[in-house]
Amino acid sequence: MKGHGLGNDYLVLEARTCGFRLTPAAVRLICDRHRGAGSDGIALHEPSRTADARMRILNPDGSEAQKSGNGARIFALYLRRHGLPGLKRYRIETAGGMIEARFHGGLITVEMGAATFASRALPMRGAPREAVRERLAVGGRTLTFTGVSVGNPHAVFYMKRLDPALLRRLGPLIERHRLFPERTNVQFARVISRSRVEAIIWERGAGETQASGSSSCAVAAAGRRLGLLGDRVTVVMPGGTLAIGVDAAWRLTMTGPAVEVATGVLASDLLRRLAR
């Protein structure tokens, strides 16, 4: 199944029937928008001994991510319609921890686990610390960010004005900065009010994206930690909005839509190339 969450699209593949090895080269070809099926990543459905299903997130560059918020909503929609129909709530195992998705009123709420600002959790180089108001020299500028792990790593930069051109220039440099040995997702954010924030996103392994669920969670958590936002926040991105809750223990909930685009099989011409 192909689906999207606010323009951030994923292909859900069945591990038991895909019939080929999902090497990094194979993932890159499948996600290629000109030579493959085209997507911002793959959500691979695998069996789980501890949950209803296991979801592996494969980035379009062939790397693997621990967690994806938009991917989780699309994956939950797939389970409800095609994989394990009939349930209103799904427990999903991910590399970034257990999550739970439930359906209500045409939207999907995902319990995303807890945020942490511990530098070792991202991870970041240097002495163990809380990665709040860190300074980073990059691309001829010195910027301030807050590091957040929500099962995957994020560097959130609060700014007075958002500049997509600056994100495109600095995003790849920050993603691969030596401070982050496993790379990082990057968000530029601007406070609109205590309950509303605007964000643009550079995703690790994917580049600039229209929207991101885990990034929205990181933006909301960082904003609350900095005293800029309350515990219920609407995150506005180019692709649309998500509602994020952050409780006193930094547990996160994300509510938003997921849309099914198409279902089908990969054609034999593509499968022959994937088998090489």
N, C-alpha and C positions, 0 to 999 in steps of 0.2 A: 504494500500500500504506500502511496505517496500522500503526504499531508503537510499542512503548514500551520504554524502558530504565529500570527501577525507577520506573515511574509517570510518567516524563517522556516525553510522546508526540509523535511527529512523523508528518506525512504525507509520503511520498516521491512526488513527481510527476515525470513524464517531460516534459522540456522540448520534445522533438520532437513530442509529440502533445497537449500540453495545450490548444492551440487558442485561447488568450487571453493578453493581456498581464498579467504578474504585477506590476501596479502596487501601491503600498502599500495602496490601498483594497481591491484584490482580495485581497491576502494577509490583510488584517484580516477580510474577510468569510469567506473559506475557513476561517480558524482560529477564528472565532466558534463557541462551543459551543452556541449556541441557534439561530443562523440559517445556520450553515455546517456543514462536516464536523467541525470542532472539533479543535484540537491546540495544543501548545505551540510549534509552528513548522512550517515546510516545509523538507524536504531536496530540493532540485531536482537531478535527474539530468541532467547535460549531458555531451556527448562531450569527451574530453581528448586532446591530442596527446602528452602526456608521461606519462600514467598510464592505468590501466584505465578510469577514469571521473573526472568532475569533480563535486563536490558543492558547491552553494551553499546556505547556511543563511539562511532568511528568518524573522525573529522575528514573533510574532503582532501586534506593533504596526506591522508593515510595513517595519521597518528590516532591514538585513542584518548578519549576524555573520560574523566571519572563520572561526570553527571551533566545533564542538560535539562533545563526546565521546560523549554518549548518541546524538546524531544520527548520528555516524559508525558506531556499532555497528548501529543500525537500517538505515542506508544500506547497510552491508556485507551485512546479512542480506537486504535487497532484491536486491542484485546477485547473491548466491549463489542465490536462489530464483527470481528473475524476470528480472533484467537480463543477467547474465553467469554463468549457472549452470555448476557443475562445478569451479570453482577453489577452492582452500583458502586462498589468500592474495590480497589485493587492494591495489593501490596506488591511492590516491585523492587527487586534486588538490583543495586547498581554498584559499580566499583567505588563510588563515593558514599556508600551507605544505603540503608533501606529508606524508601519513600513510599507514600501512600497517596493514591489518587481517588477522588470521588466525584460523581456527576450530580449536577443540580442546576435546573433552570437553563439548560443549554450551555453552561460553563463547566469547567473542570477545575477543582481545587486540589493542589498537590501539597502535601506536607513534606517540605524539603529538608528537614533536619535542622540542626543548629549551626549558626555562624560562629566562627572563632577568629580572633585577631592575632593569635599567637604566630609569631614569625616562623616557628618550626613547622606549623601545620600547612603553610602555603606550598613549598618551603621558601624561605629567604636566607641568604647568606648572612653571616655575622652572629653576634651574641644573641641568645634567646631573649625575646622582648615582645611587647605588644606593639604591633606594627601600625601605630596611629600617628598621623601627621609626620610621616617619613618624608625626607627630602631626596629627590632623585635628579641627578644631572644627566640630561639626555638631549641629543640633537641641538646642542648650543643653548639650552634653556635649563633652568632649575625649577622643578615643579614639586608640589607637595601632594602626597597620596596617603590613603589608608589601605592597608593590606587586609583582605578578608578571605577566609576559606569557607565555602559552603559545601564542602565535599570536593570542590575544584577551586583553583586559585584565582584571585582577582586583585587588581590594583585600581582603586577608585580615586579619581582626581576631581575634586569639587572646584568649579571655576565660576567666574562671573559671567562669562560668555562662552557658548559652545561653537567651535569652529571645525566643521567636518574636514576641511583641508589639513588642519593641524593634526587631527586624529589619524588621517591617512599617512601623514609624514612620520609622526612619532609612534603610532600604534605598533608597527612592526619592530621598531627599535626598543620600545618598552617590553613588548612580548618576549623578546630574546635577550634582554639586558642580563648581564652576568649576575645581577642581584638575585635573579630568579632561575635557579639551576634546572627547573622543570618547565620553564616558560610560564607565562601568565596571561589571563584575560585582562583586557584594559577597558575602563569606562571613564568617559568625561561626563560629568554631571553638573547640573545647575538647579539650585533650589528655586521653586516658584512660590511655595508656601509650606507651612509645617506638614501638610498632607499631600503635597504634589511636587514632583521632581522630574526634570527633563534629563534624558541620557542619550548619548551616542556611544557605540560599542565597537571595539576591535576584538574579535574572538580568537583565542589561541587555536591555531591550526586551520582557521577558516577565513580570517580577515574581517573586513567591515561587514556587519550584519544589520538587518532591519530591526531586529528585536532579539532579546535573549532572556529567558526565564531566570537562569542562575545569576546572570549579570544584574537583573532587576533586584533580586534578593540581596546581592552584594551592595548595590547602591543604597537600598533602603537600610540595611544593617549599618553600613558606614555612616550614613546620614544621621541615624539615631545615636550611634556612638559619639559622634561629633557634636551632638546637641542641636542639629539643624532640623531634624524631622521627628515626628511623633511615631506611634506604634502602628498606625495604619496609613499606608502611603500608596498613592497612584503614581506609577512610573510611566512617563510618556516617552516613547521612542518613535523613530521614523515609521515603523510598521504598525504602531498602535499602542495601547495601554495595557498594563497588568496591575492588579491590586495585590499588594504585598503586606502581610502582617508580620510584625516582629515583637515577640513577647519579652517579658523581663529576663527570661533565660536564653534569649537570642534564638529561640526556635522560630522557624520561618514557614509561612504559608503563602502560596502563590495561586491566584485565581485568574483565569483567562480562557479564551476560546481555543479550539483546535478544529481544523477543517480537513475533511477527507477530499483529496483531489482526484485520485485514480487508484485502481487496483489492476493487477495483471501479472504477467511473467516477462522475464528478460528474454529477448529473442535469440535464436540460435546463432545469428551472426555475432552478437555481442558475447555470447557464452563461449564461442570458439576463441575469441580474442582473450577472454578471461582465463581460459584453460592453458594458454601458452606459457 
